[in-house]
Every structure is written in C-alpha cells, then in structure tokens.
Amino acid sequence: MGAYKYLEEVWRKKQSDVMRFLLRVRAWEYRQQNKITRCNRPTRPDKAHKLGYKAKQGFSVFRVAVRRGGRKRPNHRGIVHGKPKNQGINQLKFARNLRSVAEERVGRVAGNMRVLNSYWVNADATYKYFEVIMVDPNHVSIRNDARINWICNPVHKHRERRGLTSAGKKHRGLRVKGHRANNTIGGSAYAQWKKHNTKSMRRYR
C-alpha cells in the first residue's frame, strides 16, 4: 500500500486513539483562528488529491468554520403574522448542507477564484470545519493545464452558488441513479413535477 492508502485508513478510523487526540487538538487550534483561513497545504492530502487538488501554482486551500445546527427563522420576537402552518420558529432545517454553505462563503471571500471541491476536516460542539479547494482561473499554469482549464470558462463563475459543485449536487438530490432518480429528471424534483403537471397545447393542431 502507498502512503495515501495508509492516510485514508487512518482517517477512516476516526474513533481510534490517534485520531481522537489529533482531532481534539486541531479543533482547539481551529477555534483560535478566523472563520475563513487560508492553509499552506491540505490537512488531508489524500482526500484533496482525490478531489482534484494539485500541489502547484494556481491551487489554494481555505479552511472554513460553519456553525452547526438547524436554521432558526429570523422573525422579530418569534412572531409569525400568518397561518398556524407557518408559525414554526425553532425546529426548522436549512435546505442545503453545511459543506455547500462553507463553499459559498469561501467563494464570496475569494471572488477571483473558482471553487473546485471541498471535504470535512473536523467538528466540535459548535462548528464543523471544511477545507475548500480553490483554483485561480487567471493563472497561466491553470490555463495551460488541459486537465483543469475547463474551470476557466465563464460558465463556471460561482459554481458553488448555483449548486454545481459536489456538495451542491447532493442537496439537489442528483446523487441518486436508477429507478429512484425518476423524481429528479430535468434537474430537480420541482422541474420534474412542473413538466409532468403542465398542460402543453400546440397552437396549430
């Protein structure tokens, strides 16, 4: 087995003594830093390289802390002036996952770069920590690399805002294949529902 395979096995056993100690110490370190911090190198090199990271110019990694938990509805004094159906305040859940939230926040801070992918690195009682792989589309070493220069095209601006990254596709329900994917044909469950429930009348028939 290569070195990355050993690394992968270590990260897979997160409740081993080594990993519990490492994660606890690192969580303390991350809490002292800013919510969005640029890393010199990825914490999980095996995972980063699987997701497209290269240790060369034009690539960079940012660590993000995202507050855990559901989404509280931001109503003044918790009062909803509407029907009882909509009066929930506390036990609501945000539609997207925290990893896609992390990607969006980095994409907003580093607006000149493109989000390639992201992965989990740590969690404590308050935050989840993700590392986001960013690519500089204007760097010559990226533009000349045939494996990655697809991300330089203008259609990939702010992929993370439009649900085009891996985390974004997950919350859109596009990870499913086979007969269970019938409900997301056309891009989303709503698109599929709309297509099947819209009467299309040809003008001349």
Secondary structure, DSSP 8 states (H G I E B T S, - for coil): --HHHHHHHHHH-TTSHHHHHHHHHHHHHHHHS-SEEEESS-SSHHHHHHTT--SSTTEEEEEEEEE-S------GGG---S-GGG---SS---SS-HHHHHHHHHHHHSTTSEEEEEEEEEE-SSEEEEEEEEE-TT-HHHHT-TTTGGGGSGGGTTGGGGT-SHHHHHHTTTT--GGGGGGGTTSSHHHHHHHHH-----S--
